[in-house]
Amino acid sequence: MKSSRSLLRIILPALIALATVSGAHAAEGAPAESHNIIQVILSGGPLIVMIWLAILGTSITMVTFIIQLFLVLRDEQLAPAALLESLRATISAGNYQEAWEICRANKAYIALVLGGALERLGRGKDAVETALIEHGLREAQVLKTKNSYLSVIGVIAPMIGLLGTVIGMMGAFAVLGSSGVSDPRLLATRIGEVLMATASGLFIAIPAFIFYYYFRNRATIVLVTADDKLNQLIEDIPFDELGGVRIGENFEAGAGAPVTGAGRSRKVSVALTTNCPVCNGAIQPGQNPCPHCGATLEWA
């Protein structure tokens, strides 16, 4: 409390003197000497220049992140229609390795998430859904990282402005202590530095926080939409028929343990086997029906 009162005792006489001199100039019609912002900054010394460079750097960074987030957080960017249709066609046809290669060749959100899930295709539906969640969380975190930088800018920009305020007030007090109120113009310049640094920090922080909350909500909406499209892509995959299949770098189309019983699949591929899946009799690729049991086969 005592320090606050002492500070007021120093600042108030300076402000009163400044107002008195400004009023005298206005009454006499004398033109006041004008300084542009560059002159004011340069007159503050190296520390003030460095602070203003930091303020300029944070403002440029903020604008850059805002533009990038506007471009990235779009439905078409996360799940392009052409890519979605291509993946839907290859998965419907049972070409899972080709779908994985399509995902690997693209950097869209759905490609990065689905590619990791397809690598666990031979482990069952639960493993694929778990992979979707894991890869989805990882890629979503990458997308949200840039938005978190806006929050950081919103916090540090006023602090940089406050630092400029403190340094500017130190200069103003130094002028006041050396010359009193005999040179109010120099004192006004120092106070102007204080006000501009504070205003600039707030000018950056306010839009940074506004866009931070906007993009946070926007990211949630577009990620939920993309995840719904991913779930639609895998909902018709016959997981029970693909046990043991390896998709990815170590592609192996061989099926796992042979299926027995009335519920066995009759869909085969020339890349998988040349035995009938019903009676296990030897047949030629593409031959239909089976010459041993007469079963109608679906060759992929």
Summary of the structure (lengths in Angstrom):
residues: 300
radius of gyration: 34.8
end to end distance: 84.7
largest distance: 116.0
contacts: 867
relative contact order: 0.12
helix: 69%
strand: 3%
